[in-house]
Amino acid sequence: MSTTVFDSLLFRDMFGTPAMREVFSDTAYIRRIIDTETALARAQAEVGVIPAAAAQNITRKAGFDGLDLERLRTETEIVGYPVLPLVKQVADQCGDSGRYLHWGATTQDIMDTAVMLQCKQGIALLRAQLDEVRRALRQLATEHMDTVTAGRTHLQHALPVTFGYRCAVWLSALDRHAERLEQARDRALMVQFGGAAGTLASLGEGPEGLRTRAALARELGLRDPAITWHVARDGLVELVSLFASVGGSLGKIAWDVMMMCSSEFGELAEPFVPGRGASSTMPQKRNPISSELMFAAAKLLRDKSSSMLDATMQDFERATGPWHLEWATVPEAFLLLAGSLHQAGFMLSGLEVKADRMRENTHLTGGLIVAEAVMMDVAPVLGRNQAHEVVYEACRAAIETGTTLEAQLLAHGALVGHLGAERISELCDPARYLGSARTMTRDVVRTSAEQAGR
């Protein structure tokens, strides 16, 4: 019976993806534990710690099929960890060679390494999803490089921007996150093999222990750390914290889109799918469901980051409790980010952009959105302070009389004398006051495409 949004029949594909659930499923986790145990046997055979024939036999016979899963569940609850019960069953599968299984290892070695293998698969999925979202944003930024819209600060009209510029700002953050994910992957995905207290004493004082760990890392495609990290959890903390940061950037996109989808703005609409975002009572509703889910995921991911920071404070050489926080937090963090990226990819790849409404909205304030343009143009003549006062008074008059900024400026004889009526009309066109928006948008799109191609 499902009890959470992560395994719910109703909600699971709104807060995760089937592919990521498979990576962190019980079946996959057990298989990764077995993969770690068999790789350890091969590594130890390579170093000469156990007989090569035993390692070959363990690799050949150890497997998920044939396990008594109900027995494994019951014994895991008794022991508190799944490794010892699983090793017993797998050792039986391997016959006499089973006595070499789990040689010199401790439970946390195997569980941590299995989680690293899951994280390795999960990161590959997230990278692909992130690339898809970035492609959609590059397309939007390119298509709407000249689509004028109102730039808003404190939810008020500030200056004209373009929708392509806004998309490029979103994209720039995700491009940096893509770099961070690559760097975090290289740092965090470490093999774990240290024995009971991390010193590898079970393999003696010679080089066999460190050579085994290095060979195990090569077998599994993980980094070989300088020292055991049983209680140094910064790698997993970095991953989950990064996921929370990516989720926050996606949440920012979602918040902007939700606002722009509102009836008062009417500038965007999420992709149309019959029935999606419908209301049980209001037939006209088309709610921004994907953005809402992205926004919720951002908040939940922040909570996961907080839990991981708690989990990083561990006592001495083996923690008494904080480690267990990771068992719930890490899979859920991967699922939440995968779900948010899935919603972002769907939403952005089919986003309906209403360019005419965007341009129309820039005139809502009667031209006040370009007040700075007029001020900066007349400042060299009147001086900056006086220019500010003149335009400020024109804005006040436009607001009080319900007219336009252009009308008030044209009624100002001295200003018309300095600029001319034609120049005032030009300055009151939002499309003529975009600064370097187009250049920056083009540069972000180009750099993003180059990064994606590497």
Sequence and secondary structure as in RCSB ss.txt:
>XXXX:A:sequence
MSTTVFDSLLFRDMFGTPAMREVFSDTAYIRRIIDTETALARAQAEVGVIPAAAAQNITRKAGFDGLDLERLRTE
TEIVGYPVLPLVKQVADQCGDSGRYLHWGATTQDIMDTAVMLQCKQGIALLRAQLDEVRRALRQLATEHMDTVTA
GRTHLQHALPVTFGYRCAVWLSALDRHAERLEQARDRALMVQFGGAAGTLASLGEGPEGLRTRAALARELGLRDP
AITWHVARDGLVELVSLFASVGGSLGKIAWDVMMMCSSEFGELAEPFVPGRGASSTMPQKRNPISSELMFAAAKL
LRDKSSSMLDATMQDFERATGPWHLEWATVPEAFLLLAGSLHQAGFMLSGLEVKADRMRENTHLTGGLIVAEAVM
MDVAPVLGRNQAHEVVYEACRAAIETGTTLEAQLLAHGALVGHLGAERISELCDPARYLGSARTMTRDVVRTSAE
QAGR
>XXXX:A:secstr
   STTT TTTTTTSS HHHHHHTSHHHHHHHHHHHHHHHHHHHHHHTSS HHHHHHHHHH  STT  HHHHHHH
HHHHSSSHHHHHHHHHHHTGGGGGGTTTT  HHHHHHHHHHHHHHHHHHHHHHHHHHHHHHHHHHHHHTTT EEE
EEETTEEEEEEEHHHHHHHHHHHHHHHHHHHHHHHHHH B     TTSS GGG SSTHHHHHHHHHHHHHT B  
SS  TT  HHHHHHHHHHHHHHHHHHHHHHHHHHHHSTTT  EE    TTTT  SS TT    HHHHHHHHHHHH
HHHHHHHHHHHT   TTS SSHHHHHHHHHHHHHHHHHHHHHHHHHHHHT EE HHHHHHHTTTTTTGGGHHHHH
HHHHHHH HHHHHHHHHHHHHHHHHHT  HHHHHHT HHHHHHH HHHHHHHT GGG  TTHHHHHHHHHHHHHH
HHH 
